[in-house]
Amino acid sequence: MRTLPQVMLLDLDDTIIVHSATSDPCWRRVCERYASKIEILSAEQLFDAIRASSDVYWNDAARHRRGRLDLPKARREVVAAAFSQLGLDDRELAHAIADAYTVERSASFYPYPGALETLEVFRQRGIRLGLVTNGNSSEQRPKIERFRLAPFFEHIFIEGEMGMGKPDPRVFRHVLDTFEIEAQEAWMVGDNLVWDVEAPQRLGIFSVWIDLTGNGTPSSSAVKPDLTVSSLAELTTD
């Protein structure tokens, strides 16, 4: 096994919990359910419009910060924008589709294979664990409770509870202060090259990138992780 640090800081979504991969399947199921209410559109056309609207919405950094703190509202905005592009004027139906997705999405999350077992290995080895996640408490706390994650972590840091989120350096300074450690005593593990790698690296924290696609860092990215793994479980393998 690798020599692991005294303190391990972990992201939640797409690190411990499968997150991104469940989005499109949830949207497709909802579109199939509601397409019959829009006679001029197929489920696939509705899905394509919502997917395009979602990409535009979440690719804007300011909207991303605002939207992730109120996901039901953000999803309503995404579907409303898709309806506008399609020439549809039915706010009630747009909201119903967005709200149905919120329900579907909440039920779709599950831990990565081996993730919970890996947390247990960390705990048995005496590694102090911290969870550092963006998003609102109303979205993140239910996942933590559902998968019984809290007992693994000495401290849990949620953007909506702190009033600041990754990649703000204040987040990592606060985390280090809370654990009463220096930067070189901690690792940060996550899937986002900016939030979980570049930002903590700037403070001297060793950063581990989870490469979900297996394609390596994009050629357009200047970020260089200190360590790249394919999953959290890989950290406890030779």
Order of alpha helices (4+ residues) and beta strands (2+ residues): beta-beta-alpha-alpha-alpha-alpha-alpha-beta-alpha-beta-alpha-beta-alpha-alpha-beta-beta-beta
